[in-house]
Amino acid sequence: MEKFRNFFKSFQFKLIAIYVLLLLIATQIIGATFMTTLESQTIQNYNDYLEDRASLLANNAAEILTEPRSDEDGDVQLQIRQEMNDQVNLLFSDINEFVEIVDNNYTIITSHDSDLVGRLNNNIQIYRAMAGYEQAPETFQNPDTGDRTRVIIEKIEGNNDEIIGIAHIRASLEGTYEEVTEISSIFTWSAVIALIITAIIGILLSRTITRPVLDMQKQASRMSEGDFSRQVRVYGSDEIGKLATSFNTLTLSLKEANATTEGERRKLSSVLSHMTDGVIATDELGRIILLNRQAEILLSMSSEEAMGQSLPEILKLSEHLTPSKLYDYSESMILDFSDGDGSYLLEANFSVIRHEDGPITGLITVLHDVTEQEKIAQERREFVANVSHELRTPLTTLKSYMEALEDGALHDQELAPRFLGVAQTETERMIRLVNDLLQLSKMDRDDVRLNKHHYNLIAWLHEVLDRFEMMVKDKNIEFVRKLPTYPVRIEIDRDKMTQVIDNIISNAIKYSPDGGTITVGTDLHEDGATIFVKDEGMGIPRENQHKIFQRFYRVDKARARNLGGTGLGLAIAKEMVEAHGGTIGVSSELRQGTMITINFLIRVSMRKVGGKSDRAN
């Protein structure tokens, strides 16, 4: 069933149908014209024939009626009837007509119906003809049977043109119409047979055209699926054969072009897939048609979601910025995708795609993440500003005191030592700042070398605290030690970690109030150890706690500067701890103190010794 349905949809069926329909239309037009003309001509010929016979009968009847006769010749009326019958039989013997002759007394002289002879004819048409009125031949149709009859009334004129009788003829036309119908039937059947023969010939002939076309159609379908291995069979050297040859040549050309295009596509796809930059391609209307993998990652969006969307919408540009306006952007654009989780910046560069000296067909956008670059640039700007600010204060102080000494204070026994002491203090402050900067610079270059050894963590912390207790004897600050009594072995660079603990405890001392307490202790666990330093200072606001390990950040800038701080101690501590594979954190409540914790995520060994602290290294 499907095969037949496909056949009726095929080009072969359409070709046959057109061929047969053209022939059918031509046959119908010819047949209609022929049958109309045949019927008209046949009926007209028959009517002319009847009129000729009627005229001849009238002439002969006039001669018979006007011929002189005597009684010696016998019964005159009988002779006239006999001669009239002979004329009627002679002229109308082969025709199915009703013929009668009426004399001028309206008496029927002769008739096909012998019973009517001698009777009067009351036909109004005969009366009118006898009265001299012309009676043209007419065709009448029986309303009951539909039979058609031709009626001819011919006047019989004497020598002086007087009317001496009437020839009345009624002939049936059904026989003539039946002949026309029979001819029409013969013509119709001939046309049907001709159409059948024509259809068969059309099928045979159409196959010579459709067969190579079907082969080319199958090959085109395979080519659309990427199969260029098949060749179309060439059936001859006519136009179809030349078309098949050209199609085979086209197949080979497409095969080569497709192989080249596929190779280039794979290269391009590989390049786009492995690019570290995101690539977006649009059509001439600015709708997305391509995103590589990196662009999907940068925009957190799949290709399926982005396809068909507008480029400004995807890049979250201004609503008034249309794709056409992006064609004029020759410089890069920074796109801000920052949210509550943090800053996120992308740099976009736009390149127009156009035909050579032709219209623009699309836009290529290249994206790359510049969040870290911008962060580093911002940090660098802040760093330079902070360093400049930190150096400007002592330098300004030195300049002022030097000028004062130059102006005569040098010879003042009371002012000179004090001014020189301030100059020395500011110089030492700058030296500390420069040393801290050099140390941070080494850390930034990964130029820090750790000299790790195993040490007793508890003993080392006791030594650090003993030293600080000696330093703050003149201050009312108490150290509380929450350290275990047994040794804990840990692998660290002692000098660098001592610098870290010194920075943290120094900060605790600076910000602790008079009579305050600083608690130093350790928490030991299977994966490492935690060192914590807690003070009772002013504390750090929660929104600023993540900033305290940034370079030059101070909670109380004025107090820290007066106490000689550089603002780099905790930044150095963070870098040192991370170099040891640990982490450093802060927890603080405003006006309730601050606790700094250092976590070493390394395995430590612990050994208890009868309730006494082992301070051996």
N, C-alpha and C positions, 0 to 999 in steps of 0.2 A: 504493500500500500504506500509506503514511504517512497519507494522507487518511482511509482507512478506520479505521486505528488511532486517529486523533484523534477520529473520529466516535464510536467505542465508548467513548471517555473523556469525551465531551461531555455537557453537561447535557441536551440534547435526547434523546440515547439513553437516559439515565437516566430521564427523564420518560416516554418511550414504554415503556421496560422496566417501570417501576412500574405504569403504566396497564394494560399487557398482563398482567403478573403478577397484579395484583389481579383482573382479569377471569378469568384462567386458574384462579386459586385458587377464585374464586366458582363457576366452571363445574365444576371438579372436585368441589367440595363438593356442589353441586346434583346433578351427574351421579351421584356415588357414592350419595347418598341416594336419588335417583330410581330408579337401576337396582336397588339393593338392595330398595327397596320394591316396584318393579315385578316383579322376579323372585319375591319372596316372595308377593306378592298373586296373580300369575298362576298359580303352582304351586298355591297354596291354592284358588283358584277352580276350577282344573281337578280338583283332588282332591275338592272339594265336589261338582262336577258328576258325577264318577265315582261317588261315594257315593250321590248322589241317584238316578242311573240304576240302580245296583245295588239300592238299596232298592225302587225301583219294579219292577225285574225280579223281585225276590224276592216282592213282593206279588202280581204278576200270575201268577208261577209257582205260588204257593200256591193261587190261585183255580183255575188249570188242574188242578192235581193233586188238589184236593178236590172238583172238580165231579163230580156223580154221572153215571155213564155205564153203558150196557148193551151187551151184546154185539151188540144189533141195530144199534147205530150203526156197526158195523164193527170194524176192528182198533183197540182202545183205545190201545194203546201207540203205534201209528203216529200216531193223532190227537194224542196228547199231544206227541209229538216235533214234529209239524208245527206245533202251536200254540206250542210253546216256541221253535222256529226263527223263527216269525213275530215273537214278542216280542223275541227277540235282535236280529233284523234291524231291527226298528222302533226299538229303543232304542239300539243300538250300531252302526248302519250307517255313521255318519260318523266313527267313531273306530277307530284302529288298535289294537284290543284282542284279547285272547284271552279268550273267554267260554265257560264250560261250566256245565251244571246236572247235579248228581249227586243221585240219589234216596237214600232211606234205606238202600238196599242197596249204596251206594257205586258204583252203576252210572251211567255217563255217559249222560244222556238226550239232551242236545244239546251241540254244540261247534262252534267255528269249523273245527276239524279233523274232518271227517266220518269219518275212519278211526278216531277214538277212540270214536265212539258205540257204546254197548253194552258197552264194556269197563269194568273196575273201575278206580277212581281210588285210588291208594295214597298220595296226598299226606297227610302227617302232619297238616298244618293242617286238612284236611277231616275227618280222623278226630277231631281235638280239637274242632272246631266241632260235629260230629255228636254228640260226647259232651256237649255243652252248654257248653263253654268259650267265652268271648268271644274273638274274634279281631279285634283292631283292625287297620285298614288299615296296611300297611307299605310302605316304599319300599326296594327292593333295587337294588344296583349290580353289574353284571357285572365281575368283577375283570380279565377279559381285554380286553373291549371298552370298559368304562367306561360302558356304557348303563345308564340308570336305569329301573326298572319299578315301577309301583304295583300292589300286590296287595291285592284286597278279597275277603274271604270273608263272604258274607251268608247267614244261616240262613233257610230256608223253613219257616215254621211252619204247622201245621194249625189246625183249629178249636179244639182243646183245647190249643193252644200246644205241641203236640208237634212235634218237628223231623222234617219229612217230606222234607227235601232241603237241598242246599247250592248257592248261586250262587257260582261261583268266577270272578273277573274279574282278569286281568292286563293292565294298560294301560301302554304305553311313554310315558315323560315327555320323550323326546328332542325330539319335535316342539315341545313347549312351551318347552323350553330353547332350541331353535334360534330360536324366535320372539323370546324375550327377547334372545338374542345379536344378532339382526338389528336389533332396536330399539336396542340398545346401540351397534351400529355406526353406525346412522343418527344417533343422538345425538352420537357422537364426531365424525363428519364434519361435522355441523352446528356443533359447538363449534369445530372447526378453522377452518371457513369464517368463523364469527363472529369468531374471534380474528384472522384475516388481515384481514378487513374493518375490525375495530376498530383493528389496528395501522396500517393505511393512514390511517384517519380520525385516529388519534392523531398520526401524523407530520404530517398537514396541520394539525391543531389546535395541536400543540406548536410548530410554526414561528411561529405568531402570538404565542407567548410567548417562544420562544428567540431569534427574530430581533432584537427590541429589546434583549434581554439580551446577545446577542453583540455588538451595536453598542456597548452600554455597556462591555462587557469590552474591546473594542478601544480605545475611548476612554480607559478606565482605564489600559491599557498605554501609550498615548501620553502620558497625563498623568504616568505614572511616569517617563517619559523627558524630561519638561519641555515637551511639546507641548500647549498649551491652545487651539490654533486651531480644532480640529474640534468640531462640534456633533452630538449624537445625534439621529437622525431620530425624530419623534413619529408613531406609527402610529394613534393613537386617543386617546380621552378617558377610557379606562378606567384601572384602577389602574396598569397597565404604562405607559400614556401619561403619567399624572401623575408616575410615577417617572422617566421619560425627561426630562420638563420640569424636574423638580427636579434631575436630574443635570446638565442644561445650565446651570441657575442655579448649581449648585455649581462647575461648570467655570469659569464667569466669575469667581466669588468666589475660587477657588483661583488663577486667573491673576493677579488683582490682588494677592492676598496673597503669591504667589510673587515677583511683581515687586518688591513692597515688601521682602520678606525678602531677596531677592537683592541689592537695593540696599544694605540695611543690612549684609548679610554682606560685600559688597565694601568698604564703608566700614570695617567692623571689621577685615577682613583687611588693608586698607591701613594702618590705624592700628597694628595689631599688627606688621606687617612693618617699619614705619618707626620703631617705638619704640626708643629707646636702652636701655630696660630690658627684661630678659627676663620673659616672662609664661608661667606654667604653670597649666593648669586640670586639675582632677581631678573624678572622680565622687564619689558619697556614700561610697564605700568607700576613697577615697584613691588610686585608680588613675589614672595619667596619661591624659588624653584630648586634650590640646592643648599644643603648645610653639611659640612663635613663633621666628623666625629668630635673634633676639638671645639667647634662652634656649639654643638649640642651640650658639651660639658660646661663651656663658659656661660651659656645662656640658661642652663638647667632646663632644656626643652628638647623633645625628640623631633626628628625631621617630620614625622607625620603631623604633629601638632603645629609646626611652623609653616608647612606647605600652604601656599595661597594667601597667607597673611601679609599685611603691608609691612615694609621694612621699618618705617618710623615707629609703628606700633610695637614691633618686636624689640627694637632698641630703646623703647621708652623715651622717644624724642618728643619735642613739642608737638601739640596737635596741629599747629599751623605750619609745621615743617613738612612739606610734601616731598615725595620721592624725587620729583623733577628738580627741587632746590638742592638736593644732595649732589647733583651732577656738577655743581660749581664749587664743591668743597675740595680744594687741592691740598689743604693741610689736614693733619690728624685732628680727631675730636675725642675728648675724654668723656666717657659715659659713666655716670655715677649710679651704681646698682646697690649702694650701701643700704643696710637695714639695721634693725635693732641688734642683730648678732655681730655686727662689725662693718668696717668699710670694705667696699668691693668696687674697684675701678677698672674699666676696660678702655683701651685705646682703639679707635676705629679709623681706618684709612679707606677712602672711597676711590674706586677706579671705574671709569665709564667704559662700557662695551659698545662699540659701534662698527658698522660695516665701513669698509674703506671709502672715505669721502661720502658716507651715507648717514642715515638716521641712527639715533641711539637705540640699541636693542636691549640694553640691560645695565646692571650695575654690580660690580664686585666689591664686597666689603670684607676687609681683613681685620680681625679682632685679636688682640692679645691682652693678657692680664697684666696690668701695670700697678696692681695694688701694692706689691712689695716695693717696686721701684719708687712709687710716689711716697710710700711710707719711709723708705730709706732717704729719699730726697728731702722729705719734711724733717726727718730726724737730723739729717746733715745740716739743714738750715738752722734748726733749733740748737744743734750742737755748737755751730759756729757762733750763733748769737749768744748762747750761754757762756762759752769760753771767753768771747769778747767781753761779756759783762763781768765775768769773774775776774778777768785780768785787768779790766779798766779800773775797778775800785782800788786794788792795792797800788796800781801804777799811778793813779791820781793822788793817792795818799803819799806815795814816795815822792812824786814830783812836788807836791805842796811842801812836804817837810824838807826836801832838798833845797827848794827855793828859800825857805825860811832860814835854813842853816847858812846858805850862801849870803843871805841878807844880813847876817850878823849873829844869828842864834848860835852859831858854832862856837863863839867866844863866850857864850853865856854858860857859866858853870852849872847852872840849874836846869836850863832848857836843853842844852846840847845832849847830855846823856839820855834824857827822856825821848828826844826826837830820834836819836840813833837807835834806841830800843824799839821804837815803833817801826822804823825802817827795817830793822832786822826781822821783826815779827812779820811784816808784810812780805819781805823777801822769802822767808821760810814758807809762808803760806803759798806764794807763787811756786816755790820749788815743789811743795807737796802736790799742788795742782798739776804741775808739769809731769811729775813722776806718775801720778794717777792716770794722766792722759796717755803717757807712754805705755803704761801697763795695759790699759784698755785697748790701745792700738795693737799691741802684740796679740791680745786675745782676739781682736777682730781679724787679724791675719793668721789665726790658728798657730801662732808662734810661741805658745805657752807649753813648756815641757814640764811635766810632772815627775818629780823624783819620789816615787811612792815606796813606802816601807811599812811594815807592820808595827803599830804602836799600841800601847795601852791607852785606850781612849779616856778612861777615868783619871788616870794619873796625869795625862796631858791637860785635861780640863782643870784639875786641881792646881796645876802649875800656873795656868793662865789666870785663874781666879786669885791665887796668892799674889801674883804680880799686881793685879788691879786693886786688891785690898791695900797694898802698900802705897799705891798711887793716890788713893782717895782717903787717906787717913785724916786729912784736914777737912773732909766733907762728911756730912752726916748721912752717909749712905750705907746700907747694910746689904751684904751678899748672902743669899740663902742657897745652899747647895743641896740639890735633890739628885745625888749620885749614888749608885750602888757601891757596896763595900768590896766587891770582887772585881778583878780586872776584866776588861773587855778588849779583845784584840781586833784592830781594824787597820786596813791598808789605806794610807793617805799620804799626801805630800804635807809634812808637818808644818813647814814654813808658810806655805800658802794658806793652809787652813787656819794657822795661827793668826794670819792677817785678817781672815774672814771673821773669826771670833772676836778679834780686837775691834774691828769696825762695828760689829753688832753691839758689843758691850759698851764701846765708847759712845755710841748713839744713845744707849739706854741710860748711861750716866748723864749725858748732856740734857736729856729731856726729863730726868727724874727730879721730883721736887725735894726740897730739904727734908731729911728724915725718911726718905723713900727707901723702898726695898727692891732689890734686883734678884730675881730667882733664876738660877741656871740649873738645868737638869737634863736627864736622858731618859728616853723610853726605848727599851730593847724589845725586839721581836725577831721572829725567825728569818725574815728577809732583810734585816738590816737594823739600823739604829736611828733614833731621832734625837737631835739636840735642840733644846728650846731655851730661849732667853726672854724673860718676862720682866717688864718694868711697871711702875705705877705713875707714868707720865700723863701728859694731856691726851694721849690717844690720837688716833687718826680717823677722820670721817670715812664712812663706809665707801662713798663714791670716789675717794682718792686712794684707797688702799692698793689698787692695782697699779698705781703710778710710782710707788715709793722706790721701786727697783730701776726706774728710769734715770738716765744720767742727768745730773744737776737738779733733780726734783727735791724740794724741801717742803715739809708741811708748814713750818714756820720759818720763812726765808730770812727774816731779820735776825732772829735768835740764832739760827744755825750759822749765819755768816759771822756774827759776833763771837761765836764759840770756836771759830776757825775751821768750820767744815767746808769741804769743797763740793759737796753734793754728789760725789762719785763713789763713796764708800759702799753703799748697798748695791750699786750697779756692779762694782768689782766683785763683791761677795757673791752675787748671783752668777756671774761668769765663772768664778772659781769653783763654786759648788757644782754647777752643771758640767764643768770640765772633769770633775770627779764622778760623774754619772749620777749625781743626786739632784734634789730639788729643794728650793727655798720658798717659804710662804710666810704670810702675815695674818694675824687675827687681832682685831682691836675694837675697843668700844670707846667712844668719845668720853674723855675725862676719867677713864677707868684703866688706862694703861694699854700697853702693846706687847704682843708676844710674837717673836720671830722663831720659826721652826726650820731646822735643816734635816732633811731626810736622806740617809745614805741607803740606797737600795742595793746593798751588797751584803754578802754573808759575813757575820762576825762570830768570833769564838768567845765564850764566857767561861770563867773558872772562879769558883768561890774559895776564899781562904779565910778560915776561922774568924769571921766577924771583923777583920781589919782590912783596911784599904791598902792594896799593893800599888805603890806609886813607881814601880820600876818601869823603865822604858822598854 
